[in-house]
Amino acid sequence: MNMSISEPLSDLCHRIEQMGIRVTSQRKAIIHLLLQYRGKHVTADDMVAVFKRKPGVVGRATVYRTLELLADRQVIDKHHFDNEVARYELREPDQKHAYHQLLCSRCKQARTIKEDWLGELEERIEQIHGFRVLDHHLIFIGRYNNSCDDASRSMAPRRSCSCTPFT
């Protein structure tokens, strides 16, 4: 395990334990893998495929259950892009809300926006409706000006777009 991952691994495991979640060796392996995929959108099947190369380490059901548990506790964010399979992204310790996503309507690839510009809207919702926003998920659907050009008017998703792929 390299140093860039070992320090956050112990911090993240400690934070999870403080939530009352037991950190088993299997969960620790999943957390370690999430740290390796930090800043990327990973599916449960992506993680299962990694663990299949190391038989007996972590089973499929454990991966799915652990990801759901961590998403429920807001350790990770769960995204559904355009009716695709759930993708998970590690949440930073000081991150108040899930990051916003830009989803290309043509090639179905996503980029993350780390800025949260909805603070004023959340305050207005609380003032007007008496509803305190705890979290939100926001996906902007559209196309980039410099990619997915209109030369091909096909409605079929294009994978040759210059958008950053789901990774």
N, C-alpha and C positions, 0 to 999 in steps of 0.2 A: 504494500500500500504506500503510495507516495505521500509526501508531507502536505501537499496542497489539499489532499482529501482527508488525511488523518485528523487534522485539527478540527475542521468543520464536522467530521463524523462524530467525534466525541461531544462537541457542542450540541449537535442536532439530537443525538441519542439522549443527552441530559435533558434537553427541552421536552422531548417526547415522554421521558420518564416522569417529569414534573407534571405532565398532564394525566398521570395515572396509568399510562400504557406501559406494559412490560416489554422491554426490548430483548427479545430472544435472539439467538444466533441467526435465525432465518430473517427476522425483521432487520437485524443489523446489516445483513447482506443486501437486502432490498434498499435500505437507506443509503448504503455505500454506492449502489448502482445509480440511485437517483442523484447523488452528488456528482457522479461521473457524467450524467446527462444534464447537469445544471444548465439552465437557460434554453433547454430544448423540450420539444413536445414528444413524449415517449408513450407508447401504448403498453398495456399489460402484456400483450403477446410479444412485443419487442423484448420485454424483460424476461419473459418465460423462455424465449429463444436463447438468451444469454445463459440462463441457468441450466438449460438442457445440455450445454457443453460441459457442465460440471454436475453429472448425475448425483442425485441424493442431497444436493445442497438446499434447494428451495423448490417446492412443488407449485404447480399451476394454481391450485386453490388458495394456497398461502399468499401468492403474489396478488391475486385478485382481492382477497379479504384485507390484506395489509394496505393496498392502495386505497380501497374504500374507507378503511379506518382513518388513514392519514388525511384523506380528502375531507372526511367528516370533521376532523379536528383542525382543519385549515393549515396543515403542515405542507400539503401539496394542493394545487388547483387542478380540477378536473374540467376539461374542455370538450365540447362536442362541436366540431366544425362541419357545418353543412351535412348533417345526418351521418357523419362518419363515426367510426368507433371512437370511444373515449380516449383522450390523450391527457397525460398528466405532466405537470410542470412543478418543480420544487419552488415553494414560496420562501422568500427571504424572511429572516426573523423579524425585521422591522416593517415588513410589507403589510399595510392596512387592508388592502383589497386585492383581489385577483387582478393581474395585469390585463389590460385591454388588448384585443387582437385585431389585426387587419387581415381579412380573408379575401383572396383573389377569387372572384366569381367564375373566372374562366379556368384557371389551372388548379384551383382548390388548395393553394399553398398559403401559409399564414406567417405573419410577422408579429412580434410582440411589441407593444408600446408600454414602457415602464412608467410614464408619467400618469398621474391621476388628476384629471381636470374636473372631476365631478363633486368636489367638496362643497362648493356653493349650492349645487343642486340638492345634495343630501341635506344641507342645512335648511333649505327652503321646504323640502319634503317634511322634515321634522316640525318646522314652525307651522306650516299650513295644515298638515294632516296628523300631527302628533305621532308620527311613525319614525323611529330611529333606525336608519340604515346601518346594518352590521357588515354587509358585504354586497358586492354586485359583480356581475360578469357582463362584459360588453364586447360584442364582436361587430366591427364595421365591415360590411360586405361591399366590395367594389373592385376597381381595377387600377393599377398603377399607370401613370401617363407614359412611362418609358418601357412598358412591357405589355404583353398580351395585345399587340397592335390589332387594329381593325382590318388588316390585310386579309385575314381569314375570318369570315363572318360566321363560321361554324359555331353552333351552340355547344358542341362537344367540348369537354374539358381538355385543355392543352397542357402537356407536361413540359413543353419547351420554353415556357415563360421564364423570365429572368428573376422571378420572385424567389425568395429563399424557401427551399423545400421544408416540409414538416420534418424536423430532425430534433 
